Amino acid sequence: MGELSKRMMVTNGNVTGIVERLSADGLVTRAAASNDRRMQFVRITPEGSALAQAIAAAQRRWLAELMEGMSHGDVVQLMGLLGKLKNTVRGGGVRG
């Protein structure tokens, strides 16, 4: 769960609530580690995987539509700037 919160850039409390809802919907399973009951392993179910793939495909189509009027160079520049922003949000700072 800690790894999920880092990747999602949210607090552990936010991840706990999200995972509880996903588990209730049958999209993930949750299990405590055998050696440390405080640690939780979260696994996506086949239903959750299918839904995630459908969402990712819809997102790719939407982004392609948004960027269809942009040149390749503009898209490359945008992706670089977004990468810098992600590093800043994660605490990595910006390198000019």
ChimeraX commands (.cxc) that place a marker at each C-alpha (Angstrom):
marker #1 position 0.00,0.00,0.00 radius 0.5
marker #1 position 2.91,2.35,0.72 radius 0.5
marker #1 position 4.24,1.76,-2.78 radius 0.5
marker #1 position 0.80,2.56,-4.22 radius 0.5
marker #1 position 0.63,5.85,-2.33 radius 0.5
marker #1 position 4.08,6.84,-3.67 radius 0.5
marker #1 position 3.16,5.99,-7.25 radius 0.5
marker #1 position -0.19,7.78,-7.01 radius 0.5
marker #1 position 1.39,10.73,-5.14 radius 0.5
marker #1 position -1.30,10.66,-2.44 radius 0.5
marker #1 position -1.32,9.90,1.28 radius 0.5
marker #1 position -1.57,6.38,2.69 radius 0.5
marker #1 position -5.02,7.28,4.04 radius 0.5
marker #1 position -6.24,8.11,0.53 radius 0.5
marker #1 position -4.93,4.81,-0.80 radius 0.5
marker #1 position -6.62,2.87,2.00 radius 0.5
marker #1 position -10.01,4.33,1.10 radius 0.5
marker #1 position -9.50,3.74,-2.62 radius 0.5
marker #1 position -8.39,0.14,-2.07 radius 0.5
marker #1 position -11.36,-0.52,0.22 radius 0.5
marker #1 position -13.76,0.65,-2.50 radius 0.5
marker #1 position -11.97,-1.29,-5.23 radius 0.5
marker #1 position -12.01,-4.40,-3.05 radius 0.5
marker #1 position -15.74,-4.01,-2.35 radius 0.5
marker #1 position -16.30,-3.79,-6.13 radius 0.5
marker #1 position -14.25,-6.95,-6.74 radius 0.5
marker #1 position -11.55,-5.11,-8.68 radius 0.5
marker #1 position -8.66,-5.85,-6.28 radius 0.5
marker #1 position -7.88,-8.29,-3.49 radius 0.5
marker #1 position -6.02,-7.44,-0.32 radius 0.5
marker #1 position -3.99,-9.70,1.95 radius 0.5
marker #1 position -1.75,-9.11,4.97 radius 0.5
marker #1 position 1.88,-10.20,4.74 radius 0.5
marker #1 position 2.54,-13.38,6.69 radius 0.5
marker #1 position 5.59,-11.90,8.44 radius 0.5
marker #1 position 4.15,-8.43,9.16 radius 0.5
marker #1 position 0.40,-8.00,9.64 radius 0.5
marker #1 position 0.75,-4.23,9.18 radius 0.5
marker #1 position 1.86,-4.72,5.57 radius 0.5
marker #1 position -0.87,-5.21,2.97 radius 0.5
marker #1 position -0.46,-6.68,-0.50 radius 0.5
marker #1 position -2.93,-5.48,-3.12 radius 0.5
marker #1 position -3.50,-7.47,-6.29 radius 0.5
marker #1 position -5.70,-6.56,-9.22 radius 0.5
marker #1 position -8.36,-9.11,-10.17 radius 0.5
marker #1 position -9.05,-10.14,-13.78 radius 0.5
marker #1 position -12.13,-7.89,-13.69 radius 0.5
marker #1 position -10.02,-5.00,-12.40 radius 0.5
marker #1 position -7.41,-5.60,-15.08 radius 0.5
marker #1 position -10.03,-5.60,-17.84 radius 0.5
marker #1 position -11.50,-2.35,-16.53 radius 0.5
marker #1 position -8.04,-0.74,-16.22 radius 0.5
marker #1 position -7.23,-1.71,-19.83 radius 0.5
marker #1 position -10.51,-0.23,-21.07 radius 0.5
marker #1 position -9.88,3.00,-19.16 radius 0.5
marker #1 position -6.30,3.24,-20.47 radius 0.5
marker #1 position -7.50,2.76,-24.06 radius 0.5
marker #1 position -10.12,5.49,-23.63 radius 0.5
marker #1 position -7.52,7.80,-22.11 radius 0.5
marker #1 position -5.10,7.18,-25.01 radius 0.5
marker #1 position -7.85,8.04,-27.52 radius 0.5
marker #1 position -8.76,11.20,-25.58 radius 0.5
marker #1 position -5.13,12.35,-25.37 radius 0.5
marker #1 position -4.62,11.67,-29.09 radius 0.5
marker #1 position -7.67,13.84,-29.86 radius 0.5
marker #1 position -6.37,16.62,-27.60 radius 0.5
marker #1 position -2.96,16.63,-29.27 radius 0.5
marker #1 position -3.95,16.04,-32.89 radius 0.5
marker #1 position -3.46,19.72,-33.74 radius 0.5
marker #1 position 0.02,19.82,-32.19 radius 0.5
marker #1 position 3.28,19.22,-34.04 radius 0.5
marker #1 position 5.50,16.30,-33.04 radius 0.5
marker #1 position 8.03,18.78,-31.61 radius 0.5
marker #1 position 5.37,20.44,-29.49 radius 0.5
marker #1 position 4.27,17.06,-28.11 radius 0.5
marker #1 position 7.89,16.14,-27.29 radius 0.5
marker #1 position 8.38,19.50,-25.54 radius 0.5
marker #1 position 5.12,19.08,-23.60 radius 0.5
marker #1 position 6.08,15.58,-22.45 radius 0.5
marker #1 position 9.47,16.86,-21.28 radius 0.5
marker #1 position 7.86,19.68,-19.32 radius 0.5
marker #1 position 5.32,17.31,-17.77 radius 0.5
marker #1 position 8.20,15.02,-16.74 radius 0.5
marker #1 position 9.89,17.96,-15.01 radius 0.5
marker #1 position 6.64,18.80,-13.24 radius 0.5
marker #1 position 6.27,15.19,-12.05 radius 0.5
marker #1 position 9.83,15.26,-10.66 radius 0.5
marker #1 position 9.09,18.50,-8.85 radius 0.5
marker #1 position 5.90,17.12,-7.31 radius 0.5
marker #1 position 7.79,14.01,-6.18 radius 0.5
marker #1 position 10.49,16.18,-4.61 radius 0.5
marker #1 position 13.16,15.69,-7.25 radius 0.5
marker #1 position 13.43,19.36,-8.16 radius 0.5
marker #1 position 13.72,20.86,-11.62 radius 0.5
marker #1 position 16.93,20.88,-13.62 radius 0.5
marker #1 position 17.12,23.64,-16.20 radius 0.5
marker link #1:1,2 radius 0.2
marker link #1:2,3 radius 0.2
marker link #1:3,4 radius 0.2
marker link #1:4,5 radius 0.2
marker link #1:5,6 radius 0.2
marker link #1:6,7 radius 0.2
marker link #1:7,8 radius 0.2
marker link #1:8,9 radius 0.2
marker link #1:9,10 radius 0.2
marker link #1:10,11 radius 0.2
marker link #1:11,12 radius 0.2
marker link #1:12,13 radius 0.2
marker link #1:13,14 radius 0.2
marker link #1:14,15 radius 0.2
marker link #1:15,16 radius 0.2
marker link #1:16,17 radius 0.2
marker link #1:17,18 radius 0.2
marker link #1:18,19 radius 0.2
marker link #1:19,20 radius 0.2
marker link #1:20,21 radius 0.2
marker link #1:21,22 radius 0.2
marker link #1:22,23 radius 0.2
marker link #1:23,24 radius 0.2
marker link #1:24,25 radius 0.2
marker link #1:25,26 radius 0.2
marker link #1:26,27 radius 0.2
marker link #1:27,28 radius 0.2
marker link #1:28,29 radius 0.2
marker link #1:29,30 radius 0.2
marker link #1:30,31 radius 0.2
marker link #1:31,32 radius 0.2
marker link #1:32,33 radius 0.2
marker link #1:33,34 radius 0.2
marker link #1:34,35 radius 0.2
marker link #1:35,36 radius 0.2
marker link #1:36,37 radius 0.2
marker link #1:37,38 radius 0.2
marker link #1:38,39 radius 0.2
marker link #1:39,40 radius 0.2
marker link #1:40,41 radius 0.2
marker link #1:41,42 radius 0.2
marker link #1:42,43 radius 0.2
marker link #1:43,44 radius 0.2
marker link #1:44,45 radius 0.2
marker link #1:45,46 radius 0.2
marker link #1:46,47 radius 0.2
marker link #1:47,48 radius 0.2
marker link #1:48,49 radius 0.2
marker link #1:49,50 radius 0.2
marker link #1:50,51 radius 0.2
marker link #1:51,52 radius 0.2
marker link #1:52,53 radius 0.2
marker link #1:53,54 radius 0.2
marker link #1:54,55 radius 0.2
marker link #1:55,56 radius 0.2
marker link #1:56,57 radius 0.2
marker link #1:57,58 radius 0.2
marker link #1:58,59 radius 0.2
marker link #1:59,60 radius 0.2
marker link #1:60,61 radius 0.2
marker link #1:61,62 radius 0.2
marker link #1:62,63 radius 0.2
marker link #1:63,64 radius 0.2
marker link #1:64,65 radius 0.2
marker link #1:65,66 radius 0.2
marker link #1:66,67 radius 0.2
marker link #1:67,68 radius 0.2
marker link #1:68,69 radius 0.2
marker link #1:69,70 radius 0.2
marker link #1:70,71 radius 0.2
marker link #1:71,72 radius 0.2
marker link #1:72,73 radius 0.2
marker link #1:73,74 radius 0.2
marker link #1:74,75 radius 0.2
marker link #1:75,76 radius 0.2
marker link #1:76,77 radius 0.2
marker link #1:77,78 radius 0.2
marker link #1:78,79 radius 0.2
marker link #1:79,80 radius 0.2
marker link #1:80,81 radius 0.2
marker link #1:81,82 radius 0.2
marker link #1:82,83 radius 0.2
marker link #1:83,84 radius 0.2
marker link #1:84,85 radius 0.2
marker link #1:85,86 radius 0.2
marker link #1:86,87 radius 0.2
marker link #1:87,88 radius 0.2
marker link #1:88,89 radius 0.2
marker link #1:89,90 radius 0.2
marker link #1:90,91 radius 0.2
marker link #1:91,92 radius 0.2
marker link #1:92,93 radius 0.2
marker link #1:93,94 radius 0.2
marker link #1:94,95 radius 0.2
marker link #1:95,96 radius 0.2
view
